[in-house]
Amino acid sequence: MTAHASALFAPGLFKGRVVAVTGGGSGINLGIADTLASLGADVAICGRTASRLEAAAEKLRAHGGRVLPVVADVRDFGAQTAFLAEVEATFGPVSTLVCGAAGNFLAPAEKLSSNGFRTVIEIDLIGSFNSTRAAFDQLRQTRGNIVYVSAGQGFMPYAFQAHAGAAKAGIEQMMRNLALEWGPYGIRVNSVAPGPIADTEGLLRLANPAELERFVRAIPLQRLGEVGEIGQAVAFLASPLSAYITGTQIVCDGGQNLAGSGLLNHSVGKMLASAAATGEPSHG
């Protein structure tokens, strides 16, 4: 198991800094929030489910810092504006914004509805813009930074992921555009692209459990990633260690995308075919 960030980074590295994480109530995004809270940050998280956010907040408070959970949908610009305003009123201006809220499901392109395509674009891409735009004035004040949580679908084609691929590719190009435009304000903009991470909803949805062992063997590092490893990558990008890094994507996937998406495409295709044959619904 990977050492916790508090044992790898300088204690209190984020002390006095305000971090906002969208989609921070669970999964990788909660892991990112946990890493930054363990390093002394005041952390605000938003999502759509109050009970999930409260449970996440209790976990984060165990590090002894201040935590603010707020129900806010990233698809609603007004809700994101209100979220960031509440963060500023409670903790002060945001110095790091992590845009992690995302939606995904498996769907052959010929069966993907317009509404299904639009929903993923709205959550991932438009949602990331909404949060970013709402945070701009605070980030300009703090000369802060943004980290987008992307995915391999943004640069590698995956079957049954036309919607997610379009959304993540859009995020990556937006990241580069904003790094260019907002650099003069002192705002750094980067992204992290996680690979297959153990015990996450994304892995359960996108990998056939029966073939998971075969899939893992095809990853150059021969293992799944851990949630904490993504948090550490984000901590690096958000910290003074990366003061001269902007417009950059860190791929944190154990080399999985070096081997291509073919094995996962095959596994997911078999899973969808099996579900169709048995009448069982597939995810999404």
MOKAJO-V775980 format. One record per backbone hydrogen bond with DSSP energy under -0.5 kcal/mol. CO is the residue of the C=O (numbers start at 1). NH is the residue of the N-H. E is the energy in kcal/mol with one decimal. If there is no record, write none. Layout:
co = [CO:CO]
nh = [NH:NH]
e = [E:E]
This chain:
co = [4:5:5:10:12:14:17:17:18:18:19:20:21:21:22:23:26:26:27:28:29:30:31:32:33:34:35:36:37:39:40:41:42:43:44:45:46:46:47:48:49:50:51:52:53:54:55:56:57:58:59:60:61:66:68:70:70:73:75:76:77:78:79:80:81:82:83:84:85:86:87:87:88:95:96:96:97:97:98:98:99:108:108:109:113:114:115:116:117:118:119:120:120:121:121:122:124:125:126:127:128:129:130:131:132:133:135:136:137:138:139:139:144:145:146:147:148:148:150:151:152:152:158:160:161:162:163:164:165:166:167:168:169:170:171:172:173:174:175:176:177:178:179:182:182:183:186:188:189:190:191:192:192:193:194:196:197:200:201:202:203:207:208:209:211:212:213:214:215:216:219:225:226:226:227:227:228:229:230:231:232:233:234:235:236:239:240:242:244:248:249:250:250:251:252:253:254:255:255:256:257:261:262:263:264:265:266:267:268:269:270:271:272:273:274:275:275:283]
nh = [7:8:9:13:15:17:19:42:95:96:44:98:24:46:100:26:29:30:31:32:33:34:35:36:37:38:39:41:40:14:16:43:19:68:21:70:23:24:72:50:53:54:55:56:57:58:59:60:61:62:62:63:64:43:45:47:72:76:77:80:81:82:83:84:85:86:87:88:89:90:91:92:92:145:20:98:99:147:22:100:149:111:112:112:117:118:119:120:121:122:123:124:125:125:126:127:128:129:130:131:132:133:134:135:136:136:139:140:141:142:143:144:188:97:190:99:150:192:194:154:155:156:161:107:165:166:167:168:169:170:171:172:173:174:175:176:177:178:179:180:181:182:183:185:187:186:188:146:247:148:250:150:194:252:152:225:200:204:205:206:207:209:211:212:215:216:217:218:218:219:222:198:229:230:230:231:232:233:234:235:236:237:238:239:239:242:243:245:246:191:251:193:252:253:195:256:221:258:259:259:260:265:266:267:268:269:270:271:272:273:274:275:276:277:278:279:280:106]
e = [-2.2:-1.5:-2.8:-1.5:-1.9:-2.2:-0.5:-2.5:-2.7:-1.9:-2.9:-3.2:-0.9:-1.9:-0.7:-0.9:-0.6:-1.4:-2.0:-2.3:-2.4:-2.6:-2.2:-2.3:-2.4:-2.2:-0.8:-2.2:-1.8:-2.8:-0.7:-0.6:-2.9:-2.3:-2.7:-2.5:-1.6:-1.2:-2.6:-0.6:-2.1:-2.5:-2.0:-2.1:-2.6:-2.0:-1.5:-2.2:-2.4:-0.7:-0.9:-1.7:-2.3:-2.2:-2.4:-1.1:-0.7:-1.6:-0.7:-2.0:-2.5:-2.3:-2.3:-2.6:-2.0:-2.3:-2.2:-2.2:-2.3:-1.8:-3.2:-1.0:-0.7:-2.3:-2.4:-0.5:-0.6:-2.6:-2.5:-1.0:-2.6:-2.0:-0.9:-0.7:-2.4:-2.7:-2.4:-1.6:-2.0:-2.7:-2.3:-2.7:-0.5:-1.0:-2.5:-1.4:-1.1:-2.2:-2.9:-2.2:-2.3:-3.3:-2.2:-1.4:-0.7:-0.8:-2.6:-2.7:-1.6:-2.1:-1.3:-2.2:-1.8:-2.2:-2.4:-2.1:-0.9:-2.6:-0.6:-1.9:-1.9:-2.2:-1.3:-1.4:-3.0:-1.8:-2.0:-2.8:-2.4:-1.8:-2.0:-2.3:-2.0:-2.6:-2.6:-1.8:-2.5:-2.8:-2.2:-1.8:-2.6:-3.3:-0.8:-1.2:-1.8:-2.3:-0.6:-2.4:-3.3:-2.3:-2.6:-2.9:-0.7:-2.0:-0.7:-2.8:-0.8:-1.8:-2.0:-2.1:-1.5:-0.6:-1.8:-1.1:-2.2:-2.7:-1.9:-0.8:-0.8:-1.5:-2.5:-2.7:-1.2:-1.0:-0.9:-1.7:-2.0:-1.6:-2.3:-2.6:-2.2:-2.2:-2.5:-1.0:-0.7:-1.9:-1.7:-2.4:-0.6:-2.3:-0.6:-3.0:-0.7:-0.6:-2.0:-1.7:-1.6:-1.4:-0.8:-0.9:-0.6:-2.7:-2.3:-2.4:-2.9:-2.4:-2.2:-2.0:-2.6:-2.4:-2.4:-2.3:-2.3:-2.1:-1.9:-1.0:-1.1:-0.7]
